[in-house]
Amino acid sequence: MDAESTLAAVIPGVPMAPGREGRHTENALVGWILVVGLTLVGYLLLALGSSAGGPSWPRHVFLGLGAAGVISYGFWVFPYFRRLELRLPVGRERWSRLETELITAFEQLGAGDLVRSIEHTRGLPERLAKVSDAASAALSHLAQQIQDSSIEVASAADAVNEIASELASGSSEQAASVVEITAAMEELARTASMIAENASRQAELASRAEASGDAGSASVFEAVTGVEEVQKRISAIASRADGLGTRSKEIYRVLDLITEIAQETHILSLNAAIEAAAAGADGRRFSVVADEVRHLAQRSQESVESVRNLLDEFSSSIRATIVATEEGSKEASRVLERSRAASIAIEDLRRASGDTSRVAQQISLATQQQNSASDEVVMTLREVSLVVQRMTGGLKNLSSTADRLNTLGLEIQLLAQSFHLDSPRSLKHLVESWARQLEKVPGVTEKEAALEELVRHAPFVELGYLMGLDGSTLVLSFNRDLLDERQRSLAAEVRKTDVRTRPWFKAVSRHWRTTLIPPYESMQNSEACFTVCTPLLNPDGSVAAVLGIDINVTGWTRI
Amino acid sequence: MSDLLDQAESRARREEGTHLLVRAGEYSCALPLALVRRVVRALTVHPLPGAAGELEGLAEFGGEPLPVLNLARLVSSPPGANPSYPVTVVVWVGPPEARETIGLSADAALEVVHVPAGSMVAGDGGFVQGEAPVGGEVVRVLNLEALGNEA
């Protein structure tokens, strides 16, 4: 079945071919003449056959059938074709209208305006309109699904990118930490080796100290014994010195007695001298004796004094000896006490040295084991470091892949947004709905307030603007959540620019149709953004201005 | 008693210049040997109530009471070191016609010396007759007769 027969089957009254218009009656007349002619030719041939001896009845039958056919054709076929020819202009006019609607619908469809394409199919026949609406609805649904999917893909890519970035950052930190831990473990291993070596030396020194402690303990024991013996001897010396002191006192008493005797003798000699003097010449010899006795007493007294002095020195020495022996005894007691304390301390030190030696040996063994474990840990950490580095590289690749995926999602989104859908997520639909709202607002100030309100409720719109056809800026509305003060001041520079040179203005003014401009560099923040713009119409249908919205590519997933 | 006094006078004349050297405080005093009766260890003195400064008291000598004077105070000597063997010198004092026996407490009895009359420097003319060098030391030569007059 070709397209023409299909169309004829769908559209009742559609002519077979435009080239045969007005010739149906003529064709029907030619057909009737042919039928008459064929009937006559057949009769003549059958008449020739019957003259040659054949039966005559076939000739009559054929003639009757031919007459019936001619009559029937004249009554039924010819009028049919005549009526058909009369209906042809009406069908042609209807076909032309349908063709125009269909072409317009397909043009809208080709422009991606599924809403208007549906509007243009309303004049089509029911079945064709249903099929066209179903196709448009399916396409619209598909475009919406593509939009949603692209947003989800981009959001997922953002999430993956964020996670990958965090993981990459974490992996980098982890790699750095692993390197630091590896260095620390290597240092720990070196330190453990030194500790093991020092512990071995300490164990050896402690063993020597223990042996020295044994020798020292024995020496101190001997010293204690010697000091005890010295103390005994000092006590004996003190006892003897005390005895000498006692004897010295006896000697003093003897000396006192001798002194007294010498004094008595001296006095006696003086009295003798007195008596000798009284005796006159007879007493002169006696006076000599008395004088000798006095001298003898004096010498005795001097000797006693000498002995007393010597005895004083001796007593002083004895007292000094006693004091010295007492101090020596006390010092010996202190030395003995200290020696005993030293003995206890040395014994404690010896035990401590023994314990230290054993602990040091255990430390040495433990640190050797720790050294081995540290080596294994270092090897493992190096492997971990390699794995982490590979993982970091993989995560960076994943991040770049997510970036590419995000870009791809944006491209898909833009492709899907090239369709004008009856959906709040369709930017063309959004911009046109805004345009319809703004068209109803009378003045520029009121339009600015209305656009400000519209932008405020569209978190993904960075900037909304209304431009005159002369390239002037009529209204600028910023999204204060997306643009800071500096960026807003930069965006205000647009007022000084003739926007007719901007690509989006050129694109929308080409067909005065809602247009989506692919990403380009924004004037306000030098970031990539894309624009959707649509003409704003006057009540008479003429273009009054251009409404545009800028959407930053970093925030387009909020659509 | 009178015999003894006579003997003393005669001995004084014979023994003129011979003295008994005693220590009284820081001074050394020479007592005429002729008037010295006895040298004894320091007697036990019983102080007399209301007695003068020089009179130490009464002692017992030969069964009789004997007044004892402090020689150091008599010669106004500063007190010396604590004597190791004090003595009491029993002497006759006073003029020849009225001699009395008294005791002079001294720190020590030293020796019998000869004091030449020419070497003596005149003293106060009283109890201290004069001063004379003896053995490199200046001694006070006492006049016991003058002590009897003062007493």
Chai-1 contact restraints between the chains, C-beta under 6 A:
chainA,res_idxA,chainB,res_idxB,connection_type,confidence,min_distance_angstrom,max_distance_angstrom,comment,restraint_id
A,Q263,B,Y85,contact,1.0,0.0,6.0,A-B,restraint_1
A,I267,B,V39,contact,1.0,0.0,6.0,A-B,restraint_2
A,L270,B,V39,contact,1.0,0.0,6.0,A-B,restraint_3
A,L270,B,A109,contact,1.0,0.0,6.0,A-B,restraint_4
A,N271,B,R38,contact,1.0,0.0,6.0,A-B,restraint_5
A,N271,B,V39,contact,1.0,0.0,6.0,A-B,restraint_6
A,A273,B,V112,contact,1.0,0.0,6.0,A-B,restraint_7
A,I274,B,V36,contact,1.0,0.0,6.0,A-B,restraint_8
A,A277,B,E15,contact,1.0,0.0,6.0,A-B,restraint_9
A,A277,B,L33,contact,1.0,0.0,6.0,A-B,restraint_10
A,A278,B,R11,contact,1.0,0.0,6.0,A-B,restraint_11
A,G280,B,R14,contact,1.0,0.0,6.0,A-B,restraint_12
